[in-house]
Amino acid sequence: MTGDSGRRPSGARRPTVVIVDDHQLFRAGVRAELAAACEVVGEAAAPAEAIAVIAAAAPDVVLLDVHLPDGGGLAVLEAFRGRADAPAFLALSVSDAAEDVVPMVRAGARGYVTKTIETPALLDAIARVRDGEPYLSPRLAAFVLQAFSAPEERADDELDQLTPREREVLHHLARGYPYKRIAQRLGISPRTVETHVGSVLRKLQLSSRHELSHWAATRGLLGREE
């Protein structure tokens, strides 16, 4: 992230921000970039910690990583869904894939930016979501528009139950990859893959890989890129 860190978002009061990311060096870098324009009132590295910090600090905006351990950014969004005191969530991720963007927006993120964003643009995004406006790049907005305009996807909340890692396992499993191959592709152990598969089958109320493949095919998941 580069650019002029002295630019301040619009508004008389500096926005208060909590940074949620599992990489301490990244959090430190973002904090430094925001220092002149925002008040960083907390940090967290995992969902449970983030939920506690956000509840205690009551920030205006939460910069929320998508691929956190233990449930990902979706777990944090779910904890504040429907709450009157919920802050504005701005997803900040290395991924600009539709399968990451759409579930985050559906779960309540007001904006979504990638970690390649420059500082002035990030400050603008923070100001906009604090003021109640959505913030998405044209590419990401196209994903969201397409997803929300498709009746079969709009009505299908089952996929949103899955964590980002579970969706990755689902995509590989539905294509017929064995556990060992999935483990190699995702950089995790076969036992961890088995655990994720059990969770996916339970959440989707399916009983076999055959049923899972059919479920994925009917929703167009087999044609999507990882």
C-alpha positions, 0 to 999 in steps of 0.5 A: 500500500503506497501513497500520501498518508496525510490525506484525511477522509471527509468529515469533521471528526477523524474516523475511529478504526479497528484493524482485523488481520492475522498478520501483525506486520500488515496491521502495523503497516496499515496503522502507520498509513492511517495515523494522520487521518484516522484514530486506530482504536484496536487490532485483532488477529482472529474472529473471537478476538475481533468480536471482543475488541469491536464490542469494547472499542465501538469503532466507526469502521472495521477493516476486516480481512477475509481469510482469517483463521477460525471462521474467517471474516464471515464469522465476525460479520455474522456476530454483528449481523442485525445489531443496531450498534454494528460498525461499518465493515470494510473488507480488506483482502488479497483476494478479488475473487467473486467467491470471496467478495459476494459472501462478504457483501451478503453478510453485511460488509459495506465495502470491499477493497484489495490489499493493493489499494493505495493509501488515499483510496483506502482513506476515501473508502473508510470515509465513504463506508463510515458515512453509510455509502457502499465502496466497491471497485467497478470489477468487484461491483460487477460481481455483486450486481451479477450475484444479486440479480440472479434469482437462483443465487439470491435465494440460495443462502446455503453456500453463505454458511460455509467459511472461505476455507470450506468453500475452497475444499468444496470446489476441489471436492466437487471436481473429484480431487482426493483428500491428499490432492486437496491437501497439497493444493491448499497447503493443509493436512489430509486430516484437516481436509477431512474435517472441513469435508465433514463440516461442509456435508453437515452444513449442507445436510448432504451425506456423500460426495456424490450428493455434494457434486450434484449440489455444486453442479446445480449451482454452477460451482463446477465452472468457477475458477478457484 
